[in-house]
Amino acid sequence: MPIPHLTTEYLLEKACAEAMLFKDEIAVLLRLEDRAEMVKLFQAADSVRKRVHGDAVHLRGIIEFSNRCARQCVYCGLRAPNPELHRYRMEPEEIIEIARQAVALGYKTVVLQSGEDIWYDPEKMCHIIREIKAMDVVITLCMGEKSHEEYRHYREAGADRYLLKHETADPALYASLHPDMQFENRIRCLEWLRELGFQVGSGNMVGIPGQTPEILAEDILLMKRLDVEMAGIGPFIPNADTPLASHPRGNLDMTLKTLATARLLMPGAMLPATTATGTLDPFGRQKALKAGANVVMPNVTPLHYRQHYQIYPDKICLGEEPGDCRDCIQAIIQSLGRTVGTDAGHSPKVISNRPQPRALVRRGSDLGGL
């Protein structure tokens, strides 16, 4: 039950003034069920977004260049044991050409996303990064766990950002979702990325089996402790070809409450209105943009590949050409009285007094004392 003195007004005032709440306080906000109270939370987050970032919504063009993956994550349609998925990987020159088309559409950031596909060794990836970097754009990589040396090669080749979602801050829950991976190594990879000078992105799923508001609070506190530049927060959507096929979808309201609370605690972070929110609700991305989000990541992957990048099913925009997709999202942004960002959309937050990396590796239940 909510602690009586922790009213919504008190918590929002504290969060807006200090950008800090404790785990039990975050959990109170995440348990809000009254619509009027939730609206107060969303409006507070939107106010912080406007104060820190203004009304620009920054676009990142995603190229899903390979759906091959060596991992066994139980929620993901790209998992290695899924025999139903038609697999593909793009040649380096094809990736570079798609990036060139994305730049021609006005994207200032190109996101290179794939499963953990070892075919793309550092030599191939560094060639791709250097060629795209010469187009005068920001490059975000989303390729999973790599070695420190491999991350270093990518940074030296010109990659600016790296997105590596932690998915859940609870080590036991993490282990149940990732049978061939370790929570500690995921955190170690995030530390390496920080040490190498990447702008770091992480994030979590909302609605996974065994999750509680307290665990979601730990997710937010972990990302705050990691001092991430970007946090991808989206709902869990089950894939029929995974062990979690029968688990219900994540709840949009809980996703929006998590997103809004993350905005209050991480004012300078870039927060996407994820494609998954638009898959749950036709107006999901609009609702996320009104609850603290300031980034949208349209897909520029060619259509004949896009239908096979099936992390979850029924993804929106599978049939839209890249140019149409960009026009559509621009119309959505303008309908909300917002503008499309004209720069690279770097986080404006001041990075200082970072904790020592080893302090980050602790049990999730200890993260509430941040």
PLY file of the C-alpha trace (Angstrom):
ply
format ascii 1.0
element vertex 370
property float x
property float y
property float z
element edge 369
property int vertex1
property int vertex2
end_header
0.00 0.00 0.00
1.21 3.57 -0.69
2.74 5.34 2.28
0.09 7.89 3.40
2.30 11.00 3.47
3.79 10.29 0.03
1.17 12.16 -1.95
1.49 12.64 -5.68
1.89 16.38 -5.20
4.69 15.95 -2.65
6.57 13.43 -4.81
6.27 15.50 -7.99
7.41 18.64 -6.20
10.39 16.79 -4.73
11.32 15.15 -8.04
11.07 18.39 -10.01
13.19 20.25 -7.46
15.84 17.59 -6.78
15.68 15.15 -9.71
15.76 12.49 -7.01
13.39 10.03 -5.37
14.03 6.88 -3.36
12.84 3.46 -4.48
9.72 3.41 -2.31
8.80 6.89 -3.54
9.20 5.89 -7.20
7.06 2.81 -6.56
4.24 5.04 -5.27
4.20 6.94 -8.58
4.32 3.70 -10.57
1.32 2.36 -8.64
-0.89 5.34 -9.47
-4.22 4.14 -10.86
-6.37 7.25 -10.69
-6.38 8.87 -14.14
-6.22 12.41 -12.77
-3.17 11.50 -10.68
-1.45 9.91 -13.66
-2.12 13.03 -15.72
-0.37 15.10 -13.04
2.67 12.84 -13.37
2.69 13.06 -17.17
2.28 16.84 -17.11
5.12 17.24 -14.62
7.40 15.13 -16.83
6.38 17.06 -19.92
7.12 20.32 -18.12
10.62 19.12 -17.22
11.15 17.98 -20.81
10.15 21.38 -22.15
12.31 23.26 -19.63
15.45 21.21 -20.31
15.11 20.27 -23.98
12.59 22.68 -25.47
10.02 21.53 -28.01
12.34 19.82 -30.50
11.82 16.10 -31.10
14.98 14.48 -32.43
14.80 11.78 -35.08
17.16 8.80 -35.30
17.01 6.72 -38.48
17.36 3.01 -37.68
19.01 0.53 -40.03
18.31 -3.05 -38.89
21.20 -4.58 -40.77
21.13 -8.18 -39.50
18.58 -10.33 -37.69
21.09 -13.08 -37.00
21.85 -13.47 -33.30
23.90 -15.86 -31.21
21.88 -15.22 -28.02
18.97 -17.11 -26.45
16.98 -14.29 -24.80
13.58 -15.81 -24.05
11.54 -12.73 -25.05
13.14 -11.97 -28.42
12.10 -13.27 -31.82
15.68 -12.96 -33.07
16.90 -15.55 -30.53
19.22 -18.17 -32.00
16.91 -21.16 -31.27
14.02 -19.68 -33.32
13.81 -21.80 -36.50
10.75 -19.92 -37.83
12.57 -16.68 -38.62
13.91 -15.98 -42.12
17.46 -14.80 -41.44
19.33 -12.06 -43.29
22.42 -9.90 -43.05
23.32 -6.91 -45.21
26.65 -6.48 -46.95
28.73 -3.51 -45.70
28.28 -1.47 -48.88
24.53 -1.96 -48.72
24.45 -0.61 -45.17
26.50 2.40 -46.24
24.13 3.12 -49.14
21.05 2.91 -46.90
22.72 5.33 -44.51
23.34 7.69 -47.42
19.62 7.56 -48.23
18.78 8.27 -44.58
21.02 11.33 -44.60
19.31 12.52 -47.78
15.98 12.32 -45.89
17.38 14.71 -43.29
18.41 12.38 -40.47
21.22 13.72 -38.30
21.71 10.43 -36.47
21.95 6.95 -37.99
21.38 3.96 -35.68
23.02 0.69 -36.75
21.11 -2.10 -35.03
21.45 -5.87 -35.25
21.39 -9.09 -33.33
24.70 -10.27 -31.93
26.11 -11.36 -35.29
29.83 -12.12 -35.17
30.10 -12.04 -38.97
30.47 -8.28 -38.58
33.99 -8.28 -37.20
35.81 -5.05 -36.24
37.34 -4.70 -39.71
33.93 -4.75 -41.43
32.24 -2.56 -38.83
35.01 0.03 -38.71
34.84 0.37 -42.49
31.07 0.89 -42.27
31.43 3.41 -39.42
34.14 5.43 -41.16
32.19 5.63 -44.43
28.98 6.74 -42.68
30.83 9.17 -40.42
32.16 10.89 -43.53
28.53 11.86 -44.25
28.69 14.22 -41.24
26.17 12.40 -39.07
26.13 11.01 -35.56
26.40 7.21 -35.38
24.68 5.12 -32.73
25.51 1.41 -32.50
23.17 -1.20 -31.02
24.91 -4.54 -31.43
24.93 -6.09 -27.97
27.80 -7.22 -25.78
31.31 -6.98 -27.22
34.83 -6.97 -25.83
36.48 -3.81 -24.53
38.86 -3.92 -27.50
36.02 -4.17 -30.02
34.19 -1.25 -28.43
37.45 0.73 -28.56
37.85 0.04 -32.29
34.33 1.32 -32.95
34.86 4.47 -30.91
38.14 5.21 -32.68
36.47 4.65 -36.07
33.96 7.39 -35.26
30.94 5.86 -33.51
29.44 8.38 -31.10
26.80 6.52 -29.13
26.08 2.97 -28.04
22.70 1.64 -26.95
22.83 -1.42 -24.69
19.60 -1.90 -22.76
19.98 -3.60 -19.38
16.32 -4.80 -19.69
15.94 -5.33 -15.93
18.03 -4.30 -12.92
17.03 -7.39 -10.93
19.83 -9.97 -11.36
17.59 -13.00 -10.80
15.00 -11.77 -13.27
17.77 -10.89 -15.73
19.11 -14.46 -15.48
15.66 -15.92 -16.18
15.34 -13.81 -19.34
18.91 -14.34 -20.57
19.93 -17.97 -19.95
23.31 -17.57 -21.64
24.23 -14.14 -20.25
25.17 -12.50 -16.94
23.85 -9.29 -15.44
27.30 -8.36 -14.16
28.76 -8.55 -17.64
26.00 -6.34 -19.04
26.88 -3.68 -16.46
30.58 -4.16 -17.18
29.96 -3.50 -20.88
28.10 -0.30 -20.02
31.05 0.77 -17.87
33.49 0.10 -20.71
31.39 2.18 -23.09
31.47 5.06 -20.62
35.23 4.74 -20.13
35.78 4.82 -23.90
33.88 8.07 -24.31
30.66 6.86 -25.89
27.39 8.58 -25.19
25.71 5.68 -23.42
22.15 4.46 -23.77
20.44 1.80 -21.71
16.82 0.94 -21.00
14.29 -1.59 -19.82
11.15 -3.49 -20.74
7.91 -2.88 -18.87
5.61 -5.82 -18.20
8.00 -8.77 -18.24
7.12 -11.83 -16.11
7.99 -11.39 -12.43
8.38 -7.62 -12.61
7.10 -5.39 -9.78
6.92 -1.61 -9.34
9.91 -1.92 -7.02
11.95 -3.62 -9.75
10.93 -0.90 -12.21
12.07 1.65 -9.63
15.44 -0.11 -9.52
15.63 0.15 -13.32
15.25 3.92 -13.16
17.73 4.24 -10.32
20.28 2.09 -12.15
20.03 4.25 -15.26
20.40 7.36 -13.12
23.46 5.87 -11.43
24.89 4.97 -14.84
24.26 8.61 -15.86
22.99 7.52 -19.27
22.56 9.96 -22.13
19.61 7.96 -23.46
17.07 5.57 -21.90
14.86 3.36 -24.06
11.76 2.40 -22.06
9.16 0.32 -23.85
6.48 -2.30 -23.18
7.05 -6.02 -23.41
5.22 -7.52 -26.39
5.23 -11.35 -26.58
6.44 -13.16 -29.69
4.70 -16.44 -30.58
8.05 -18.03 -31.44
9.56 -17.55 -27.97
9.14 -19.20 -24.55
7.15 -16.14 -23.38
4.53 -16.49 -26.12
1.65 -16.85 -23.65
2.64 -14.01 -21.33
0.37 -10.94 -21.57
1.55 -7.72 -23.17
2.98 -4.92 -21.10
0.59 -2.18 -20.05
0.83 1.19 -21.80
-0.10 3.18 -18.68
2.67 1.49 -16.68
5.10 2.16 -19.53
4.14 5.84 -19.59
4.42 6.11 -15.79
7.90 4.58 -15.95
8.90 6.91 -18.78
7.54 9.99 -17.00
9.25 9.13 -13.72
12.51 8.53 -15.58
12.19 12.01 -17.09
11.79 13.55 -13.63
14.89 11.76 -12.30
16.99 12.12 -15.46
16.07 15.56 -16.85
18.91 15.68 -19.39
18.51 12.20 -20.86
17.13 11.64 -24.33
13.98 9.51 -24.00
12.45 7.88 -27.09
8.77 7.43 -27.76
9.36 3.81 -28.76
7.85 1.99 -31.71
6.51 -0.57 -29.24
4.28 2.06 -27.60
2.80 2.74 -31.04
2.29 -0.99 -31.52
0.29 -1.23 -28.27
-1.82 1.84 -29.02
-2.33 3.76 -32.30
-1.58 6.95 -30.32
1.09 5.40 -28.12
3.97 7.47 -29.45
1.94 10.68 -29.11
1.13 9.78 -25.52
4.81 9.08 -24.81
5.81 12.43 -26.32
3.34 14.08 -23.93
4.78 12.17 -20.96
8.41 13.27 -21.22
9.79 11.71 -24.42
11.76 13.82 -26.92
13.12 11.30 -29.45
11.52 9.17 -32.17
13.40 6.48 -34.08
11.84 5.93 -37.52
12.85 2.85 -39.49
14.89 3.34 -42.68
15.49 -0.38 -43.26
14.37 -1.48 -46.75
10.94 -3.13 -46.67
12.12 -6.54 -47.89
14.33 -6.81 -44.79
12.16 -4.97 -42.29
9.45 -7.63 -42.11
12.02 -10.14 -40.87
13.40 -8.08 -37.98
10.82 -9.58 -35.65
11.88 -8.96 -32.05
8.14 -8.79 -31.39
5.19 -9.23 -33.81
2.82 -6.74 -35.43
5.30 -3.88 -35.35
3.92 -0.68 -36.82
5.27 0.87 -40.03
6.41 -2.42 -41.57
4.91 -1.44 -44.91
5.96 2.21 -45.02
8.75 3.36 -47.29
11.45 5.33 -45.41
10.41 8.65 -46.94
6.74 8.08 -46.09
7.67 7.04 -42.56
9.61 10.24 -42.03
6.76 12.38 -43.35
4.31 10.54 -41.11
6.32 11.05 -37.94
6.94 14.70 -38.79
3.17 15.17 -39.08
2.66 13.49 -35.69
5.25 15.75 -34.07
3.76 18.89 -35.57
0.25 17.86 -34.52
1.45 18.08 -30.91
2.78 21.61 -31.38
6.36 20.32 -31.39
9.11 20.68 -33.99
11.52 18.25 -35.61
15.04 18.82 -34.28
17.48 20.25 -36.78
20.68 19.27 -34.99
22.23 15.99 -33.82
20.22 16.02 -30.60
22.96 15.50 -28.05
21.91 15.35 -24.42
22.32 18.77 -22.77
22.94 17.31 -19.34
26.14 18.21 -17.49
28.21 15.12 -16.81
30.11 15.37 -13.55
30.98 13.48 -10.41
30.39 10.05 -11.91
30.48 7.15 -9.46
33.34 4.71 -9.64
32.39 1.90 -12.07
32.77 -0.96 -9.61
30.16 0.66 -7.34
27.57 -0.02 -10.03
27.76 -3.80 -9.80
25.54 -4.64 -6.86
22.32 -6.47 -6.29
19.28 -4.70 -7.59
17.72 -4.55 -4.10
20.56 -2.30 -2.97
20.06 0.31 -5.69
17.27 2.13 -3.87
19.68 4.01 -1.61
21.11 6.03 -4.47
0 1
1 2
2 3
3 4
4 5
5 6
6 7
7 8
8 9
9 10
10 11
11 12
12 13
13 14
14 15
15 16
16 17
17 18
18 19
19 20
20 21
21 22
22 23
23 24
24 25
25 26
26 27
27 28
28 29
29 30
30 31
31 32
32 33
33 34
34 35
35 36
36 37
37 38
38 39
39 40
40 41
41 42
42 43
43 44
44 45
45 46
46 47
47 48
48 49
49 50
50 51
51 52
52 53
53 54
54 55
55 56
56 57
57 58
58 59
59 60
60 61
61 62
62 63
63 64
64 65
65 66
66 67
67 68
68 69
69 70
70 71
71 72
72 73
73 74
74 75
75 76
76 77
77 78
78 79
79 80
80 81
81 82
82 83
83 84
84 85
85 86
86 87
87 88
88 89
89 90
90 91
91 92
92 93
93 94
94 95
95 96
96 97
97 98
98 99
99 100
100 101
101 102
102 103
103 104
104 105
105 106
106 107
107 108
108 109
109 110
110 111
111 112
112 113
113 114
114 115
115 116
116 117
117 118
118 119
119 120
120 121
121 122
122 123
123 124
124 125
125 126
126 127
127 128
128 129
129 130
130 131
131 132
132 133
133 134
134 135
135 136
136 137
137 138
138 139
139 140
140 141
141 142
142 143
143 144
144 145
145 146
146 147
147 148
148 149
149 150
150 151
151 152
152 153
153 154
154 155
155 156
156 157
157 158
158 159
159 160
160 161
161 162
162 163
163 164
164 165
165 166
166 167
167 168
168 169
169 170
170 171
171 172
172 173
173 174
174 175
175 176
176 177
177 178
178 179
179 180
180 181
181 182
182 183
183 184
184 185
185 186
186 187
187 188
188 189
189 190
190 191
191 192
192 193
193 194
194 195
195 196
196 197
197 198
198 199
199 200
200 201
201 202
202 203
203 204
204 205
205 206
206 207
207 208
208 209
209 210
210 211
211 212
212 213
213 214
214 215
215 216
216 217
217 218
218 219
219 220
220 221
221 222
222 223
223 224
224 225
225 226
226 227
227 228
228 229
229 230
230 231
231 232
232 233
233 234
234 235
235 236
236 237
237 238
238 239
239 240
240 241
241 242
242 243
243 244
244 245
245 246
246 247
247 248
248 249
249 250
250 251
251 252
252 253
253 254
254 255
255 256
256 257
257 258
258 259
259 260
260 261
261 262
262 263
263 264
264 265
265 266
266 267
267 268
268 269
269 270
270 271
271 272
272 273
273 274
274 275
275 276
276 277
277 278
278 279
279 280
280 281
281 282
282 283
283 284
284 285
285 286
286 287
287 288
288 289
289 290
290 291
291 292
292 293
293 294
294 295
295 296
296 297
297 298
298 299
299 300
300 301
301 302
302 303
303 304
304 305
305 306
306 307
307 308
308 309
309 310
310 311
311 312
312 313
313 314
314 315
315 316
316 317
317 318
318 319
319 320
320 321
321 322
322 323
323 324
324 325
325 326
326 327
327 328
328 329
329 330
330 331
331 332
332 333
333 334
334 335
335 336
336 337
337 338
338 339
339 340
340 341
341 342
342 343
343 344
344 345
345 346
346 347
347 348
348 349
349 350
350 351
351 352
352 353
353 354
354 355
355 356
356 357
357 358
358 359
359 360
360 361
361 362
362 363
363 364
364 365
365 366
366 367
367 368
368 369
